[in-house]
Amino acid sequence: MHCHTPEQQRLYERGWPYVVELVDGHKDDKKPADSAANAFKGTYWGKYHVKWPRLTAKAFVGDGAPEQVVAGLFEKNAPSNFNVVRHRVFVLEALTSTDVVLEAIVRGLESMGESRWMGKSTDPFDSTDDVNPSLLAYLSGFLLLRSSKRESFTKRLEAVYDATVKGGAPEGEHGVRGGLDLALHGNAGAARALAKSHWQYWYYYLNVDDAAVHLARLADNSKSDWVPEARILFLAGEKLLPVYTSKKALRQGKRLPNILGDFGMFAHEGVLDLMIDMVGVKGAGDAPREYFEANAAWARPRLDKRARGSGERAVKAKAAMSLLK
C-alpha cells in the first residue's frame, strides 16, 4: 500500500505505528506521575497510541538511564504485557535515541544465559512465563528499521540467533530464538516460529508481507482475537482490505479512531470508501474529518463521482464532501 505523502511512506517504512512521538503541552502532563500510572489502567492496549505527553512519557519509564530501564525489562519479574513492553522501549527511544536503546537490548541478549532462551523458567516448580527477552528480541526488529547502525546491529543479532539455533532453543514465539526469527527473517521467520502455535497474537505477524499467510490465519478460528493492523496492511496490501473493513473488524471501541487515522495515510479507493462510511459514526471520532481535510485534493474528484451515483454510498459521499477544506 502506498501513502498520500512521501513522509507518510517513510513513517511506515520505518515501522509506523510501532514508534513513539513526544507531545509538549499536553493536558496529561499537569500530573505526569498520575498519567503514567494510569497509562494502562483498565486497558490492555494502553491509553496512548503513538503520541505520548513528554512528561508523562518520562514518568512512565522512570528516572534511570536507558541501560538501567532496559535491564529492568529483562528481569524475570518485569511486566510481560506486549503493549507495556513495546511502549517502554519506544518511549525510551523517543527520549534518547534508537541506537542507544538498541545497543542496550542487543547487549542484554548477548549476555543472557542459555537457560533463559526458553521463554519459560527452568525450575520445575515455577510455571511463570519468562517471555520478556523474546519480546525485546522481537521489538529490536522495529528499532533496526530506524537505526543508523542497522548493518552492525543486525550482524550481532544474527549471531545471537545462530547461537540459539546451535543450542537447540525452541522455535516458538515465546523464546529468544523465535523472537529473533520474527524480527530478522520476515515470512520465513514467521513460518518457523509460529508453525506449531495454535494460539498466537496478531502482533507477531508484523514483519510478514505475504497476504496469503494473513488470510489463512484469519480463517483459523482457533487463533486469538485480532485488531486490524495498519502495518500489516502496508506490508501485505489491498487483499486484506475486505476483511479489515468488515463490521467485525471495526468493532474496536476506543481504538477505532487511531486505526482509522493510520489507515487514512494510504492513498487507496478502499480506504476512501471506509472513511465515507465512517462519517457520522460516533465511535470514529474526528478521524473521518481529519482524513478529508488532509487529503482534500485527492479525495474531491473521487467523492464527486460517488456523490453523482445513487443509494446510501452517494448520500454519505455528499456528507463527506462537506468536510473538505
N, C-alpha and C positions, 0 to 999 in steps of 0.2 A: 504494500500500500504506500502511496506517495502522499506527501503532505502539501498543504497550501503554500508554505514558505520554506526557503532553504534553512532557516533557523529551526523551524519545527522538525524538518527532516533530520537535522543534525542532533536535535534532542533525542529523537528516537534511536538514531544510530549509536548514541552514547548511553542508552539504557532506559530512557523515559518509559514509564513514570517511576522507575526504581532509582530514585535520587531525591535529595532534599534541597530546597531553596529556602533561604532565610528571609524573613519579612521583618522590617522595622516598623515600630509604631503600632503594632497590633494590640487590641484591647486586652488580650490574654496576658500580655506582658506586664500588666498592672500588678498581678500577683503571680509571677512566673513559677514559684515553687508549687503553688496550688495547681496551676495549669499543667505543670509537668507531672504531678502526682495523678492527675485525672486524665492524662492523655489516653490511657487505655482502660479507664474505669468504665465498666459496663459495655465495652465494645471490643470485640476480638480484633477488629481491623484498625482501631486507633482513631482518634479524633481528627488528626491531620492527614492529608493526602500527600502532597509534595511540599507545599508551602508551610513552614514552621515559623512561629514567632521566635525571634532571635533569642531573647532572654529565657523563654520557656525551653527552647532547644538546649541552651547551656545548662539549665537546671536539670533537664532530662538525663543528660549524660554525666553530670556531676563535675566536680572541680579538678579531678585528676588529669594527668597528662594522657594523651591518646593511647600511649602504650599501656598505661595502667588500666584504662577503661576496657581496651580490647582484651587484656589479660584477664580482667574480671569476667568478660563474656565467655572465656574459655573454661572457667571454673565449672565444676560439675553441678553445683547448686544454683547456677545462674538461670534466670528465666529462659525457657526454651521455646516460647511462642515465636513463630517465624516473623510475625509483623513487629514484635518488640525488638527482636534482634536486628532485623532489617533497618528499622528506623534509628536504632542506636548507631549502627555502622554508618548510615548515610548522613545522620546529623553530625557525627564526628567528622566525616568527610567535608561537610559544608563549613564546619567551624575551623578546620585545619587545612588539609589538602588530601587529594586522592592518594598520592604516593605515600604520605605519612601513614595513613590508615592501612593501606595495602601492605606496606612493609611490616607493620605490627601483626597483621593477620598471617602473612607468609612466615614470619619468624615463629609465630605460635604453632603453626602447622609443622614447620621443620623441626622444632624442638619437642614435639609431642611424642610421648611413649607409644609403642605399638599397641599396648593394651587398650588405648582409647580410640583406636581406629575403628572399633567395632560399632560404636553408637549405643552400646549397652554396657552396663557395669559388668566387670568380670567376676565380681563377688556373687556366688550362687545364692546368697541370702538377700541380695539387693537387686530388685527388679526395676530400679529407676533408669529411665532413658538418659542417655548421655549424648544428645544429638547436636548440641551447640557447635562442636567442632565441624560437623558436616554442614551445618547451616552457614557457618563462616566460610568454609571452603566453597560452598555454592555461591554465596554473595560476592566472593572475590571475582567471579566472572563479570559482574557488573562494573566493579572497580577497574578491571582490566580495560574495559571499553573507554574509560576516561583517563587512563594513566599515561603519563609522558614517558614511562619506562616499561611499556607493555611487554616488549620482547624479553627483557631481563626477568620480569616477574613471572611471565608465562613459563620460561625455562625452569625457574625454581619450583613453580607449582607442578609442572610436569614431572620433575624429579621426585617430588613427594608422592605424586600419583603412581609413578613407576615403583616406588618403594612399597606402597600399599598392595600393589598387584603382586610383586615378588613375595611379599609377606603373607599372601593368601587372605587378605582382608575381604569381608563380604562386599558384594557389588551393590547392595541396596542403597536407597537414597538416604537412609539414616546414619550411614557410616561415612568416614572421611573419603574412602575410595569412591563411593557413589557421588558424594557432593562435588568432588573434583571432576569426576567424569561428566557430570551435568554442567559444570561451569566451563569446562575446556573443550568439550568434544561434540557439542550440538546434538544432531539427530542420533549419531552413533552412540554417544554417551547416554542419552535417554533410553535408547533401546536396551542397553546393558543394565543400567541402574534401576530401571522401572519394570523390567521384563517379568519379574516374579512377584511384584507387589500388586495385590488385588485392591488395595485402598491407598490412593495417593492424592495429594492436593494439587490443584491446578498450577500453583506457583512453581512446581518442579519442572514444568514444560516451557519455561520462559526463554529457552535458547533453541527451541525446536521450530524449524521453518517449514516442515512438511505438513501440509493441511490434512492429508490422509491420516496421519497419526493423531491429530487433534480430533478429527471427526470420529475416528474409531473409538477413541477414549470416551467421547461424549455419548456414544451409542451404548456403552457398557454401564448398565445400571448399578453395578457393584462398586463403581468408583465413587469417590467422595463428592459432595456438593461443590459447585463451582460458581465463579463470577466471570462475566465477560472481561477478558484481559486485553487491554489496548495493545500491549506489547506483542501478544500473540497475533493479533490482527495485523499489526505492522509486519511481522515476520512471515506469516503464513498466507496472508492475502484475503481477497474478497470471497473465497469459497466458504469462509466462516461467517460471513455476514448474515445469511438466513437464520442460522441458529443463534447468533449473537444478538439479533434484533427481535427475537421471538418474545412473546409476553412473559414466558417463564424466565428467560434470561434477564429481563429488565426489572424483575421484582427484587430490587436491590436496596430498598429503603433509603437511608441517608447517604449511601454510597453512590446513588444514581447520578447526581449532578457531576461528581468527579469523573465517573465513567463516561458520561456524555461529553464532558469537556475534553477528555483525552481522545475520544473518537472524533470530535469536531476538528481536530488537526488534519484529518485525512480528506483530501480533495476527491471525493467519490460520490457518485449519484446515490448509492445506497445509504450513505451517511446523511446526505441531504434529506432523503425521504424519512429517515429516522427522526431527524430534527423537526421536520414538518409535523410528524405525528406527535412529537413531544410538546408542541406549542399548546399552552393552556393546561398541561398536566402539572398538577401541584407539586408532585414529588420531583419533577425535573428541575425545580428551582429556576435560576437565571440562565442555565446552560443554553437553552434554545436562543434566547435573546442575544446572549454574548456571541454565539456562533454566527447568527445572521448579521450582527453588527460588524464582526471581524472579517467576514467573507462576503460582504455585500456585492462587490463587483462580480465575483464568481457565481454567486447564488441568484442574482437578479434575473438573468435571462432564463435560467432553469426553472425558477419559481413562476415566471411569467408564462412559460409553456405549460406548466402543470395547472396554473390557475385558469387557463383557457379551456381546460377539459371539463369533465362533469363528475359528479359524485363527491364523496366525502374528502378525497385527497385534494380536489380542486378547491373546496371550501377551506380546507386547512392551509393550502398554499396561499390563498388570498390573505388569510390571517397572518401567515408568516411574512408576507410582503410588507405588512405594516411595521415590522421590526427592523427593516432595512434602513440604514443611515446613509 
